[in-house]
Amino acid sequence: MPKGIPRDKSVKHIILHRLKIAGGHLDKVVEMVEKGEYCIDVIHQSLAVQAALREADKVILKNHLKTCVVSAIKRGKEREVIAEVMKVMDKNGH
């Protein structure tokens, strides 16, 4: 199967942007814990990290389905590529 992050620069830009947002939120969580801020506020910020990562995952998965999966199916690798996606979904609790 083809490997790698999208060759489409606009998709790559979107993914990197979302990951940088998650990184910023994570930096804030670390700072909040170091300062001993209120637990619920830390949890809210942590949830923002997780949401930003989920959004990045959605963009990556959508791109994967539109490119790698379509290509694999055209090459007769339907079972393999579906199994690969399902394995990722199982790890994600879906």
N, C-alpha and C positions, 0 to 999 in steps of 0.2 A: 504494500500500500504506500502511496505517496506520503511523505512525512514533511512536516514543517508548518510554521505559522504562515498565514496567507501572504501570497505574493502581491495581492492587491494592496497598494499602499494606503488607500483610504480605509480599508478594513483594519489593516495593521495599526493605523493611526487611532482609530476608535478603540481598539483593544488596549493599546498603550495608555490612552487617555483614561479609560476606566480603571486600569490597574494603578495608575498614578493617583487617582482619586482614592482608591482603597488604601494605598500606601500612606497618603496624607491622613486619612482617618485613623489608620493604625498608629502612626506617629503620635497623634493626639491621644489615643488610648494609653499609650506608654507614658506620655507626659502626665496624664491625669492620674495614673496609678502612682507614679513617682511623687506627685504632689499630695497624694492621699485624698483625692476628691471623692465626693459622694458616690457610693456604689452604683446607684441607679443611673446616675449620669454617665458613669463609665460603661455600664451595660448598653445604654442608648448609643453611645459612640461605637462600641463594639458591634452592635447590630448594623450600624452604618457601614462598617468595614465588610461585614458579611454580605450585605445587600449589594455593595459595589462589586464584590467578587462574583456574586451570582450574575450580575449584569454582564460582566466581562465573559463569564462562562457561556452565557446565552449567545453573545456575539460570536465567540469562537465556535460553539456547536453549530450555529446556523451556517457559518462559513464552511465548516467541515462537511455538513450535509450537502450544501450546494456544490462543493468542489470534489473533495476526496471520495465521499460516498457515491456520488453520481458516477465518477470515474471508475470506481471499483465495481459498481454494478454493471457498467458497460463492459467491463473486462471479465464478467462472469463470477465475480467474487462477492455476490450478494450475501451469502450466509456468513462469511468471515466479517464483512464490514458491519452487518447488523449485530452480530455477536459482540463485536468490539464496542459499538455504541451502547448496547444493552449492559455490558460489563461496567462501563462508566456510569450509567444511570443507577445500577445496583450500588455502586460505591457512594453515590450521592443520596441514597435512601429513597429512591423513587421506585 
